[in-house]
Amino acid sequence: MFGVASKLNLFRVAAIAVAGLSILVFSAGYTISDAARLQTLSLTQTSDGLRTVVVENEEGRVTVKLPDDIRTGDKISGTLITEPKGATKEEQEANLAALRKRRLRLMLTKASGGTLDPVALSVPLSAGQTSSVKTELKQGNTLRVEFTASEPVKLATDDSGIKELGRVLIPVDLVETAQTKPEPTPKMPVKKTPGMSFVSFADYDTLGGSEQKPEFEIPSLGQTGRPIEIKGTFDGDSSNTSVSVSMTLSNLMVDVIAESPRRSIVANPQNLVGPGTISLNEAGRKFSAPFRNIGVGLSAPKTSLMRGEKTEMRVEVTGLAGITQPVPMTLSSSGVVTMSGGSFQQIMIKPSDAASGNYVTTRTINGLQAGSWGAVATVIVREFDITLQDDVSPRRRLTINSFTGAYSLLGAAEDGLTGKAKIDIKDCVLTFEHKADGRNISATIDRCQHNGRSSIELLKGQPKILITDSDTADNLSP
């Protein structure tokens, strides 16, 4: 465990790594040729409230991290990381200098339909400012990016003579409403046990028997190395936001990765596990809440197998001392292998399984063909862990808790409709069905192929609502 020392340690943790990338798929009233004209082939992922995009050329790789809930009129902060290529220090320095002379185009466009050209934001890859974007040096090759998502959405004048690294299409207004003002803080449940419910809410007291409505929503459960998403009323300026994670004798200041008016996404320490507290200071407004950080380690003697060869993977989960409710986790494998128990598994860690504070389980990995393999274990920290987002109408989304069957329907006639459905899981494929209260809702999601579809009938005789999602990896976070 990191940071247990005789006096308080204060560090700043920066989030640099990018994991689990997939090809960007965008549909918003544009034809394929239109989209090809507007963007460079890039890699993107939406997870933990972030939209992470990677663009590269022969000089190096650039990663930009933005909130995934951008709306027109928002002030937005993000993080840009430049990684030069090169076999020697001299080559890397030369490529870094070349990259810093380039710009990255963020093509902000409404995803709710229409044929308007997007706003083209020219983002410097070095500290500097254009007419619409400002970048500031943070540390190393990391920059803080700040801009306002202009309205109305239209193509900005092209900057002449600027070398362009690439263009990335960023959907805007992928929300239930097009209002640019912050959403009201939702009602919070009372006396939630930190980290033990599927809802990532902290423990709130009551005053005079009535519910308090905290200004910020700090998750009560996190996974080391995965960003922490804090919801609330922010100003979109990450420079005046500070967050620390405290456990035992350590108080770690963590880096603010991105911020919108509705959320701030911060780095999560890799080596700090167990119960503690998250403290937030947003432009002088202070807030703190209980937080438990869970560590997950995967290890195996061999990560490359011949056909028919086997190895054993060990999964160790730490930071569980004192839990009183189960902790949900998913486990998936990749590569041409089989994993005992299936390629995608849901695990519920009970308090009795972690009496020592740790939980250990193993899986047998069998090679079907010669090659490397991998696995990912994810602690579920949100109320909903699956989102189906329609390819044609992105505001239409069905969010699902794959452990309990709880769901919420957004972007339909009855926006915010909730319920609980029957869940059936066979390896990678999850089926979902709710037939009650006049509703007939079904869905099928393949969590290995990252696609799914749903049929929703809210009242008998009314037209069905269909949701087809060809790539669940590029959806908004649940």
C-alpha positions as CSV (number, residue, x, y, z in Angstrom):
1,M,0.0,0.0,0.0
2,F,1.4,3.4,-1.0
3,G,1.7,6.4,1.3
4,V,1.6,4.9,4.8
5,A,4.4,7.0,6.4
6,S,5.2,8.9,9.5
7,K,4.0,12.2,8.1
8,L,1.6,13.5,5.5
9,N,2.6,13.0,1.9
10,L,1.4,15.3,-0.8
11,F,1.6,14.4,-4.4
12,R,0.0,15.2,-7.7
13,V,-1.0,12.3,-9.8
14,A,-1.4,12.8,-13.6
15,A,-3.5,10.5,-15.9
16,I,-1.4,9.7,-18.9
17,A,-2.3,6.2,-20.0
18,V,-5.0,5.5,-22.6
19,A,-6.6,2.0,-22.6
20,G,-9.1,0.0,-24.7
21,L,-9.4,2.1,-27.9
22,S,-11.8,1.6,-30.7
23,I,-12.6,3.1,-34.1
24,L,-14.8,6.2,-34.0
25,V,-18.2,5.6,-35.5
26,F,-20.4,8.7,-35.9
27,S,-23.8,9.2,-37.3
28,A,-25.6,12.5,-37.1
29,G,-27.3,13.2,-40.4
30,Y,-24.0,13.1,-42.4
31,T,-23.3,10.7,-45.2
32,I,-20.2,8.6,-45.1
33,S,-18.5,10.8,-47.6
34,D,-19.3,13.9,-45.5
35,A,-17.8,12.3,-42.4
36,A,-14.7,11.2,-44.3
37,R,-14.2,14.8,-45.5
38,L,-14.5,16.2,-42.0
39,Q,-12.3,13.9,-40.0
40,T,-9.0,11.9,-39.9
41,L,-9.1,8.3,-39.0
42,S,-8.7,8.3,-35.2
43,L,-9.1,6.1,-32.2
44,T,-11.6,7.0,-29.5
45,Q,-13.1,5.7,-26.3
46,T,-15.8,7.0,-24.0
47,S,-15.4,5.9,-20.4
48,D,-15.7,7.3,-16.9
49,G,-17.2,10.6,-18.2
50,L,-14.3,11.1,-20.7
51,R,-14.1,11.1,-24.5
52,T,-10.5,10.1,-25.2
53,V,-9.2,10.6,-28.8
54,V,-5.9,9.5,-30.2
55,V,-4.4,10.8,-33.5
56,E,-0.9,10.1,-34.7
57,N,1.5,10.4,-37.7
58,E,5.1,9.6,-38.3
59,E,6.2,12.2,-35.8
60,G,4.3,11.0,-32.8
61,R,1.0,10.5,-31.1
62,V,-1.4,13.1,-29.6
63,T,-4.1,12.1,-27.0
64,V,-6.8,14.6,-26.2
65,K,-9.2,14.0,-23.2
66,L,-12.5,15.9,-23.0
67,P,-15.8,15.5,-21.1
68,D,-18.2,13.3,-23.0
69,D,-21.2,15.6,-22.3
70,I,-20.2,18.7,-24.3
71,R,-23.1,21.0,-25.1
72,T,-23.2,24.1,-27.3
73,G,-22.4,27.2,-25.2
74,D,-20.4,25.2,-22.6
75,K,-17.0,26.3,-21.4
76,I,-14.8,23.2,-21.5
77,S,-11.4,22.1,-20.1
78,G,-9.5,19.1,-21.2
79,T,-6.0,17.6,-21.3
80,L,-3.7,17.1,-24.3
81,I,-0.7,14.8,-24.2
82,T,2.0,14.8,-26.9
83,E,4.2,11.6,-27.3
84,P,6.9,12.0,-29.9
85,K,8.2,8.9,-31.7
86,G,11.9,8.1,-32.2
87,A,14.5,5.5,-31.3
88,T,16.9,8.0,-29.9
89,K,16.6,11.1,-27.7
90,E,17.6,13.3,-30.6
91,E,14.9,11.8,-32.8
92,Q,12.3,12.3,-30.1
93,E,13.3,15.9,-29.5
94,A,13.2,16.6,-33.3
95,N,9.8,15.0,-33.6
96,L,8.5,16.8,-30.5
97,A,9.6,20.1,-32.0
98,A,7.8,19.2,-35.3
99,L,4.6,18.2,-33.4
100,R,4.6,21.5,-31.5
101,K,4.3,23.3,-34.8
102,R,1.1,21.5,-35.7
103,R,-2.6,21.9,-34.7
104,L,-5.3,19.4,-34.1
105,R,-8.8,20.2,-35.4
106,L,-11.7,19.4,-33.2
107,M,-14.8,19.3,-35.3
108,L,-17.7,20.0,-32.9
109,T,-21.1,19.1,-34.5
110,K,-24.6,18.6,-33.2
111,A,-25.6,14.9,-33.0
112,S,-29.3,15.6,-33.0
113,G,-29.6,15.8,-36.8
114,G,-29.4,18.6,-39.3
115,T,-26.8,19.3,-42.0
116,L,-24.9,22.3,-40.6
117,D,-21.1,22.1,-40.8
118,P,-19.4,21.8,-37.5
119,V,-17.4,24.3,-35.6
120,A,-13.7,23.7,-36.3
121,L,-11.5,24.4,-33.3
122,S,-7.8,24.7,-34.0
123,V,-6.0,23.3,-31.0
124,P,-2.3,24.2,-30.7
125,L,0.0,21.3,-29.7
126,S,2.2,23.7,-27.7
127,A,1.3,26.3,-25.1
128,G,-0.5,29.1,-26.9
129,Q,-3.8,30.5,-28.0
130,T,-5.9,30.8,-31.1
131,S,-9.1,32.9,-31.5
132,S,-11.1,30.1,-29.9
133,V,-8.8,27.8,-28.0
134,K,-6.2,28.3,-25.2
135,T,-3.6,25.7,-24.2
136,E,-1.4,25.9,-21.1
137,L,1.6,23.8,-20.1
138,K,0.9,21.5,-17.1
139,Q,3.9,19.2,-16.8
140,G,6.1,17.4,-19.3
141,N,4.4,17.2,-22.6
142,T,0.9,17.7,-21.1
143,L,-1.2,20.7,-21.8
144,R,-4.5,22.0,-20.3
145,V,-7.0,22.8,-23.1
146,E,-9.8,25.4,-22.7
147,F,-12.5,26.5,-25.1
148,T,-16.1,27.3,-25.5
149,A,-18.4,25.2,-27.6
150,S,-19.8,28.0,-29.9
151,E,-23.4,28.4,-30.9
152,P,-24.8,28.3,-33.5
153,V,-22.8,25.3,-34.8
154,K,-21.2,26.3,-38.1
155,L,-17.9,25.9,-39.8
156,A,-15.2,28.4,-38.6
157,T,-12.9,30.1,-41.0
158,D,-9.9,28.0,-41.8
159,D,-6.5,29.0,-40.5
160,S,-4.2,29.5,-43.4
161,G,-0.7,28.1,-43.4
162,I,-1.0,26.0,-40.3
163,K,0.2,22.4,-40.4
164,E,-2.6,20.1,-39.3
165,L,-2.1,16.8,-37.5
166,G,-5.6,15.6,-38.1
167,R,-9.3,16.3,-37.7
168,V,-11.6,14.7,-35.1
169,L,-15.4,14.8,-35.2
170,I,-16.8,15.4,-31.7
171,P,-20.6,15.1,-31.2
172,V,-22.2,17.8,-29.2
173,D,-25.5,17.8,-27.3
174,L,-25.7,14.0,-26.9
175,V,-28.1,14.6,-24.0
176,E,-31.8,14.4,-23.1
177,T,-32.1,18.2,-23.5
178,A,-30.3,20.8,-25.6
179,Q,-30.3,23.3,-22.8
180,T,-26.9,24.7,-22.1
181,K,-27.5,25.5,-18.5
182,P,-26.4,22.9,-15.9
183,E,-28.9,20.3,-14.9
184,P,-30.3,20.6,-11.4
185,T,-28.6,18.4,-8.8
186,P,-30.6,15.2,-8.5
187,K,-32.2,14.1,-5.3
188,M,-29.7,11.9,-3.4
189,P,-30.6,8.8,-1.4
190,V,-30.2,9.0,2.3
191,K,-27.6,7.1,4.3
192,K,-26.0,5.1,1.5
193,T,-23.2,2.9,2.7
194,P,-20.0,4.1,0.9
195,G,-19.0,2.0,-2.0
196,M,-21.5,-0.8,-1.4
197,S,-24.4,0.3,-3.5
198,F,-24.7,0.2,-7.3
199,V,-25.3,3.9,-7.2
200,S,-22.0,5.8,-6.8
201,F,-23.3,8.1,-4.2
202,A,-21.6,8.9,-0.9
203,D,-23.0,8.8,2.6
204,Y,-25.3,11.7,3.2
205,D,-26.9,12.7,6.5
206,T,-30.3,14.1,7.0
207,L,-31.3,17.3,8.8
208,G,-34.6,17.3,10.6
209,G,-35.7,14.1,8.9
210,S,-35.6,15.7,5.4
211,E,-33.2,14.8,2.6
212,Q,-30.2,17.0,2.0
213,K,-29.2,17.8,-1.6
214,P,-25.5,18.0,-1.7
215,E,-23.9,20.5,-4.2
216,F,-21.6,17.8,-5.6
217,E,-22.0,14.1,-6.2
218,I,-18.7,12.3,-5.3
219,P,-18.6,8.6,-6.1
220,S,-18.3,6.4,-3.1
221,L,-16.4,3.6,-4.9
222,G,-13.5,3.7,-7.4
223,Q,-10.9,1.5,-9.0
224,T,-7.3,2.4,-8.9
225,G,-6.0,3.9,-12.2
226,R,-9.5,4.6,-13.5
227,P,-10.6,8.2,-13.6
228,I,-13.0,9.5,-11.0
229,E,-16.1,11.4,-12.2
230,I,-17.5,14.0,-9.9
231,K,-20.9,15.5,-10.8
232,G,-22.3,18.9,-9.8
233,T,-22.2,22.5,-10.8
234,F,-18.8,23.5,-12.2
235,D,-17.6,26.4,-14.3
236,G,-15.8,24.4,-16.9
237,D,-12.4,25.8,-15.8
238,S,-10.2,23.1,-14.5
239,S,-7.5,25.5,-13.4
240,N,-9.5,26.6,-10.3
241,T,-10.5,23.0,-9.4
242,S,-8.5,20.9,-6.9
243,V,-9.2,17.4,-5.7
244,S,-7.4,15.3,-3.1
245,V,-7.8,11.6,-2.1
246,S,-7.0,10.9,1.6
247,M,-6.4,7.5,3.1
248,T,-4.6,6.7,6.4
249,L,-1.6,9.1,6.5
250,S,-1.6,10.0,2.8
251,N,-3.2,13.0,1.1
252,L,-2.7,12.8,-2.6
253,M,-3.6,15.8,-4.8
254,V,-4.9,14.3,-8.1
255,D,-4.8,15.9,-11.6
256,V,-8.0,17.3,-13.0
257,I,-8.2,15.7,-16.5
258,A,-11.3,17.4,-17.9
259,E,-14.2,19.6,-16.8
260,S,-17.6,20.7,-18.2
261,P,-20.3,22.7,-16.4
262,R,-21.8,19.5,-15.1
263,R,-18.8,17.3,-14.1
264,S,-15.1,17.2,-13.3
265,I,-13.1,14.1,-14.2
266,V,-9.9,13.5,-12.1
267,A,-7.1,11.0,-12.0
268,N,-7.2,8.2,-9.5
269,P,-4.1,7.1,-7.6
270,Q,-2.7,3.7,-8.7
271,N,-1.3,2.6,-5.3
272,L,-3.8,3.9,-2.8
273,V,-6.5,1.4,-1.7
274,G,-9.1,1.1,1.0
275,P,-11.5,3.5,2.7
276,G,-10.8,7.2,2.8
277,T,-12.1,10.6,1.7
278,I,-12.3,12.7,-1.5
279,S,-12.1,16.5,-0.9
280,L,-13.0,19.0,-3.6
281,N,-12.4,22.7,-3.9
282,E,-14.2,24.2,-6.9
283,A,-13.4,27.9,-7.2
284,G,-13.6,28.2,-3.4
285,R,-16.6,25.9,-2.8
286,K,-15.4,23.0,-0.7
287,F,-17.0,19.6,-0.4
288,S,-15.8,16.2,0.8
289,A,-17.3,12.7,1.1
290,P,-16.3,9.1,1.9
291,F,-14.6,7.1,-0.8
292,R,-13.3,3.6,-1.1
293,N,-10.6,2.8,-3.7
294,I,-10.5,-0.8,-5.0
295,G,-7.3,-2.2,-6.5
296,V,-7.4,-5.0,-9.1
297,G,-4.3,-7.0,-10.2
298,L,-4.2,-9.6,-12.9
299,S,-1.2,-11.9,-13.4
300,A,-0.3,-15.0,-15.3
301,P,2.9,-17.0,-16.0
302,K,2.4,-16.7,-19.8
303,T,0.7,-14.0,-21.8
304,S,1.4,-15.7,-25.1
305,L,0.3,-19.3,-25.8
306,M,0.7,-21.9,-28.4
307,R,-2.4,-23.8,-29.6
308,G,-3.6,-26.1,-26.9
309,E,-1.3,-24.6,-24.3
310,K,-2.8,-23.5,-20.9
311,T,-1.9,-21.1,-18.2
312,E,-3.5,-19.9,-15.0
313,M,-4.6,-16.3,-14.5
314,R,-4.7,-14.9,-10.9
315,V,-7.1,-12.1,-10.1
316,E,-6.5,-10.3,-6.8
317,V,-8.8,-7.5,-5.5
318,T,-7.6,-5.4,-2.7
319,G,-9.0,-2.6,-0.5
320,L,-12.0,-4.6,0.6
321,A,-11.4,-4.5,4.4
322,G,-14.6,-3.7,6.2
323,I,-17.1,-4.0,3.4
324,T,-20.6,-4.8,4.4
325,Q,-22.2,-5.2,1.0
326,P,-21.2,-7.1,-2.2
327,V,-18.9,-5.4,-4.7
328,P,-19.8,-6.1,-8.4
329,M,-17.0,-6.7,-10.9
330,T,-16.8,-7.9,-14.5
331,L,-14.0,-10.0,-16.0
332,S,-13.3,-10.4,-19.8
333,S,-10.7,-12.0,-21.9
334,S,-9.3,-11.1,-25.3
335,G,-7.3,-13.0,-27.9
336,V,-7.9,-16.4,-29.5
337,V,-8.3,-18.2,-26.2
338,T,-11.0,-19.6,-24.0
339,M,-11.3,-18.6,-20.3
340,S,-12.8,-21.0,-17.8
341,G,-16.2,-19.6,-16.9
342,G,-16.6,-17.8,-20.2
343,S,-15.1,-14.9,-22.2
344,F,-17.2,-12.4,-20.2
345,Q,-18.1,-12.9,-16.6
346,Q,-19.9,-11.1,-13.8
347,I,-18.5,-11.6,-10.3
348,M,-20.1,-10.5,-7.0
349,I,-17.6,-10.2,-4.2
350,K,-19.3,-10.8,-0.9
351,P,-18.1,-9.6,2.4
352,S,-17.5,-13.2,3.5
353,D,-15.2,-13.6,0.5
354,A,-13.0,-10.8,1.6
355,A,-12.6,-11.2,5.3
356,S,-8.9,-10.5,5.0
357,G,-9.5,-7.4,3.0
358,N,-8.5,-9.1,-0.2
359,Y,-10.3,-11.4,-2.7
360,V,-8.5,-13.9,-4.9
361,T,-9.8,-16.0,-7.7
362,T,-8.2,-17.9,-10.7
363,R,-9.1,-18.7,-14.2
364,T,-7.6,-21.2,-16.7
365,I,-6.7,-19.7,-20.1
366,N,-6.5,-22.1,-23.0
367,G,-4.9,-21.1,-26.3
368,L,-7.0,-21.9,-29.4
369,Q,-4.3,-20.5,-31.7
370,A,-0.7,-19.3,-31.2
371,G,-0.6,-15.7,-30.1
372,S,-0.9,-13.3,-27.2
373,W,-4.0,-12.8,-25.0
374,G,-5.2,-10.3,-22.4
375,A,-7.9,-9.8,-19.8
376,V,-9.6,-6.8,-18.1
377,A,-11.3,-6.7,-14.7
378,T,-13.6,-3.8,-14.0
379,V,-15.2,-2.8,-10.7
380,I,-18.7,-1.4,-11.3
381,V,-18.9,2.0,-9.6
382,R,-22.0,3.4,-11.4
383,E,-25.8,2.8,-11.1
384,F,-25.8,1.6,-14.7
385,D,-22.9,-0.2,-16.4
386,I,-24.4,-0.7,-19.9
387,T,-25.6,1.9,-22.4
388,L,-27.4,1.3,-25.7
389,Q,-27.3,4.5,-27.7
390,D,-29.1,4.6,-31.0
391,D,-26.9,5.1,-34.1
392,V,-29.4,7.4,-35.8
393,S,-30.9,9.2,-32.8
394,P,-28.0,9.4,-30.3
395,R,-30.2,11.1,-27.6
396,R,-32.2,7.9,-27.4
397,R,-30.5,5.7,-24.8
398,L,-31.3,2.7,-22.7
399,T,-29.1,2.4,-19.6
400,I,-29.0,-0.9,-17.8
401,N,-27.6,-2.4,-14.6
402,S,-26.5,-5.8,-15.7
403,F,-26.4,-7.1,-12.1
404,T,-29.8,-6.0,-10.9
405,G,-31.8,-5.5,-14.1
406,A,-32.6,-1.8,-13.2
407,Y,-32.9,0.4,-16.3
408,S,-33.6,3.9,-17.4
409,L,-34.9,5.1,-20.8
410,L,-33.8,8.4,-22.1
411,G,-34.7,10.4,-25.3
412,A,-38.1,8.7,-25.8
413,A,-41.7,10.0,-25.3
414,E,-41.5,9.2,-21.6
415,D,-38.1,10.5,-20.9
416,G,-36.5,9.1,-17.7
417,L,-38.7,6.1,-17.5
418,T,-37.3,3.5,-15.1
419,G,-38.0,0.0,-14.1
420,K,-36.5,-3.4,-13.4
421,A,-36.2,-6.2,-16.0
422,K,-35.2,-9.9,-16.1
423,I,-31.6,-10.4,-17.0
424,D,-30.2,-13.6,-18.6
425,I,-26.4,-13.9,-19.3
426,K,-24.8,-16.5,-21.5
427,D,-21.1,-15.8,-21.9
428,C,-20.8,-12.5,-23.8
429,V,-24.5,-12.1,-24.6
430,L,-26.9,-10.4,-22.2
431,T,-30.6,-10.5,-22.8
432,F,-33.0,-8.2,-21.1
433,E,-36.8,-8.3,-20.9
434,H,-39.5,-6.4,-19.0
435,K,-43.2,-7.2,-19.7
436,A,-45.3,-5.4,-17.1
437,D,-47.2,-2.2,-16.5
438,G,-48.1,-2.0,-20.2
439,R,-44.5,-2.1,-21.3
440,N,-42.8,-4.7,-23.5
441,I,-39.1,-3.9,-23.4
442,S,-36.4,-6.3,-24.7
443,A,-32.7,-5.9,-25.5
444,T,-29.8,-8.0,-26.6
445,I,-26.2,-6.9,-26.0
446,D,-23.0,-8.6,-27.1
447,R,-20.3,-7.3,-24.7
448,C,-17.5,-9.0,-26.6
449,Q,-18.5,-7.7,-30.0
450,H,-19.6,-4.3,-28.5
451,N,-23.0,-4.0,-30.2
452,G,-26.6,-4.4,-29.3
453,R,-30.3,-3.6,-30.1
454,S,-33.5,-3.0,-28.2
455,S,-37.2,-3.0,-28.9
456,I,-39.4,-0.9,-26.6
457,E,-43.1,-0.8,-26.5
458,L,-44.4,1.5,-23.8
459,L,-48.1,1.0,-24.4
460,K,-49.9,-1.7,-26.3
461,G,-50.8,-0.6,-29.8
462,Q,-48.3,2.3,-29.8
463,P,-45.4,2.3,-32.3
464,K,-42.3,0.5,-31.0
465,I,-39.1,2.4,-30.3
466,L,-36.1,0.7,-31.8
467,I,-32.5,1.2,-30.6
468,T,-29.7,-0.1,-32.7
469,D,-26.1,0.4,-31.5
470,S,-23.4,-0.8,-33.8
471,D,-20.6,0.2,-31.4
472,T,-21.2,0.4,-27.7
473,A,-17.6,1.4,-27.1
474,D,-18.1,4.9,-28.3
475,N,-21.2,5.7,-26.2
476,L,-21.6,8.2,-23.5
477,S,-20.7,6.9,-20.1
478,P,-23.8,5.4,-18.3
